[in-house]
Amino acid sequence: MHRRCTTPLMNSIRSFSSKNTSDKIVASVLFERLPVVIPQIDPIIYAFQEFSFRWKQQYRRMYPDEFYKKYESRGKGDYQIDYEPAPRITKADKTNDRRSLQRALDRRLYLLLHGTTNASADGKPVWHFPEKVYKNEETLRKCAESALQSVLGDLKHTYFVGNAPMGHMVLEPADKAGPLKRFFFKSQVIATNKFDIGGCDDFVWVTKDELLEYFPDQAEYLKQMIIS
C-alpha cells in the first residue's frame, strides 16, 4: 500500500486553483508599442554635448593646409543623395487621434479598451486592459494570451515578455463577492502599425501619462509598475 505524500507547495497550489474560493483571479495584459523613433535629446544634455565639443576643439591636433585640401577633394562625384527625414509629428498627433498607433512615435503606447468585462462587478462599461477571468486554463500566462487573442483575433504580431506576471493588484469589488486579484502580463507589438481591434465599444493607444488619467484610483500603483 502506497502512501500519498503532500507538501506545503502542493497544498498552496491546490488551494490557489480551488474552485471553491470566493476570490476572482484575473489575467490582464499590458500591451505596449515600443518607441518608433529615438526620443529627442533633452536641451540640458544637448547643451552639455555642445560645450564638450567646443572644449575638445581647443586641444585638437592641427594639420597642414595640404591635408585639408586632399580631404575635401576626396570622394567627390556626380552623384547626389536627397534625403528628407520623416516628420516626428504625425497627423494623428495633430488631431489627437488616440485610436491610431501613428502617434507619439518617441514614446511607448499602451492599449486600453472600453466596454463590459468579466472582471467588472457591476457589468457597466469601463476602461480596462485586455483581461480575462482565470478559469480552467493551464497557466495564468495562457489565460492572458487568450484575453489578448479575443481582442486582436490572433497573436502573430505580439510578443509576451516572460512567463511571470509583471505586477499584482488586489481590489475589493462593490458587490462584496470576494477580492479581485489582477495579475498583469506584458506583451509588445511586433512588426505592424495597425490592428483590427474588436470585442469592445472603443479603444485607445495612450502614453503612460495619458493612461494614468483613465485610472485615477490606481494611478499611484500603475505609475510605479509601468516603466517608460
N, C-alpha and C positions, 0 to 999 in steps of 0.2 A: 504494500500500500504506500503510495507516494503522498507526501505532504506538500501542499502548495505553500510557497514562501511569498510573503508580501514585504515590501519595503516602503519607507516613508515616501520615496519618489513615486512609486507606483500608486500609492494611495492618493497623493496630491494630483497626479494625472487623472485618476479615476474621478476624483471629486470635481476637477476642473471641467471634465466632459460630461458630467452627470446631467441628465435631462430634468432632474427634479429641482435643481437650483432655480431660484427666482431671478438671479442675475441675468441680464441680457448682454451678450457679448457681440460686439460689432467690429467688423474689419473695415477700416476707412483707408482710402488711397489718396496720398498727396501726389497728384500727377503734375509734373512740372516740365516746362520747356526751358532749356538752358539758354544763356545769352547767345545771340547770333553774331554780334559784333563785339569788339573789345571796348569796354567802358572807357569813356573819355577820362583823360588824366586830370586829377584834381589840380586846381590852379596853384596850390601851395607846392605840390610835387613838381609841377611844370616850372615854377619859378626857381626851385632848387636845382633842377637839371640845367636850366639856362645859366644859373650862376656857376655851377660846377664846370660847364663847358667853357665859359669865359675865363674862369680861374686857371684851367689847364692850358688855355691858349697862350698865356704869357710864358709858359715853360716848354712849349712845343719846340721841336727841332726845326731850325731854319735851313732850307735847301736853296741851292743856287737857282737863278732865274732860268738857266737852260733846262733844268729838271722839270719845271712847271710848264715850259713850252712843249716839251715832249709829251707830257702827261695830257695836256689839253688837246693835242692833235691826235692822240691815240683813240682808235675805235670809232672815228667819225665816218659816216657813210651817207647814203641816200635814203636810208630808212627813217621812218618816224612813227612813234607809237603814241596814239591819242588815248589817254586813259582818264576816265572820269569816275570817281568812286560813287557807289550807290549812296543815296541820302540816308542819314541816320534817323531823320524824322519822316515817318511814313504818313500816308493818307489816313490810316487808322488812328495814328497819334493825333492828327489834327482834328478829326471828328470824334475822338474818344470812343472809338468802336471797340468795346471790350469783348465782343464776340469774335474778334479777329486775333489770330496768332501773329499777324504782321504789325505788331506794336511793341513799344518798349524793348527794342532789339538788344539793348545792352543790359537788360535786367532779366531775372527769372520770372516766368509767368506760371500761375497755378490755376487749375481748373476747378470751378465751383458750379454746382447745379442748383436749380430752383425747382422744387416740386415736393410731392409727398415722398417719404422714405420710411422703410420698415423700422428704422431706429427712432422715429418720431412718435412720441407717446400720444399726442392728440390728433395725429393724422393731418394736420394743416400743412400747406406748402411752406417750406422754409429753404433757406440757402444752406447747402451742405456739401461735403465732399462725396465723391463716389463711394458708396458703402453698402454693406450687406450684413444682415444678422447671421451670425455663425450658427449653423445647424448640424449638418452631417458631413461637411467637407473634411477631407483628410487632415488638413492643417489650416491655420489661420491665413497663411500666405495664399493657399488655394482659394480661400473664401474672398480674399482681397482681389485676386485675379478675376474671379467670377464677377465681382462687383464692377470692376472696370470694363470687362468684356460686355456686360449688359448695357453699358453706355456707348461704347465705341463700336461694337459689333465684332471686332476681333482684336488681337493683341500684337499684330505683326509690326506695328510701329511703336512699340513700347518696350521698356526695359526696366524690370524690377530690381532695385538696388538691395541685394541681400535677402535673406530669408526671415530675418528677425524684425519685429516692429521697431520703428524709429521713435515712437512715443506712445504714451498710455494716459488715458484720461478717464476718470470716474465721475459720472453725472447722476444726479437724483431727479428722475422724471417727475412731472407734476402729478401723474396718476398714482404714484407711490406703489408701482408694480415691482419695485426692486431696482437696485442700482444698475445703471447702464455703463458697461465697461467698453470703451472705444480704444482700439489698437490701430495706430497709424502705420501704414507701409508706404515707402517712397517708390515711385515709378517715374520714368522720364520719357519724353517724346524722342523718337528716333526717326530721322530721315523723312520728315514730312512737315508741312506747314498748314495742313488743313485736315480736320476730322469731321465726319458726319455724326454728330452727337445726337442721341435720341434718349427716350425714356425719361424726359423731364420737360417742364414748362419753358425753361430758359436756362442759359448757361453763360458764363463769363470767364475770360482769361485775365487774371489780375496779378499785379505785383504783390510783394509781401505787405507793403504799406496799405495798399488798397484792400487786400484780403482781411486785414485786421478790422477794417470798418464793417465788415459783414458779421463779425463775431465779437461784439464788444464785451460780452461776458467772459469769453475765453481768450481775449486778446493777449493778456499777460503771458499765459502759458504758450500760446502759439508763437508769440514773439521770441520766446526762448527756444522752442523746438525747431523752428524753421530758420536755417542759417542761409542767408543770401548776401 
